[in-house]
Amino acid sequence: MQDANKTTDTTSDGFTDEERGAMKERAKELRANARRSSKADKAAEDEAAVVAKIAEMQDSDRVMAERFHAVVKASAPNLAPKLWYGMPSYARDGKVVCFFQSAEKFKARYATIGFSDQASLDEGTMWPTSYALKELTPADEATIAALVKQAAS
C-alpha cells in the first residue's frame, strides 16, 4: 500500500521528481544571479521573478502567496525578495530568512511558510520554524507579520 504522505515515487537516488525539480530550479537561480551586473538590476529582477512565480501558482496557493508577499514587504522592508529552490523567499544580506512553499509544489495538502536558521526566532531550547497554511485569515496575517518582524530583526 502506498503511503498517503508520499509525494511521488522516488528513484534510486532517493529524491522525488518534485525534489529534483526544485534542485534544478535552484541551479538555474544561481546561474542567473551570477550573470547580473549591478545590485539594482539584481533586486529588480529578483522581485519580478518572485511576483511571476506567485502568478504561476494555483488559485488558493497564489492568493496566500500574494498576501504573504505583501505582509513580508510591509513588516520587514529590509528583506529582499528572491527565488529559493523555485519558491518565493525573503533574504537579508543574500541569506534567506523566510519563504512560502505552495501546496502544489510538493503535492502536499497545505502550503507552508518557513523560517531558516537566519531568522531571529530563537525562544528557549525549542521553537517552530514552519507553519502549515490551508487559508490565510486576517488574524493569521497579523501573526505572520509579527513573526516576520521578529525574524528580520
PyMOL commands that set and color helices and strands:
alter all, ss='L'
color gray80, all
select helices_A, chain A and resi 17-35+39-56+59-75+138-152
alter helices_A, ss='H'
color red, helices_A
select strands_A, chain A and resi 80-84+87-92+95-101+111-115+130-133
alter strands_A, ss='S'
color yellow, strands_A
deselect
rebuild
show_as cartoon
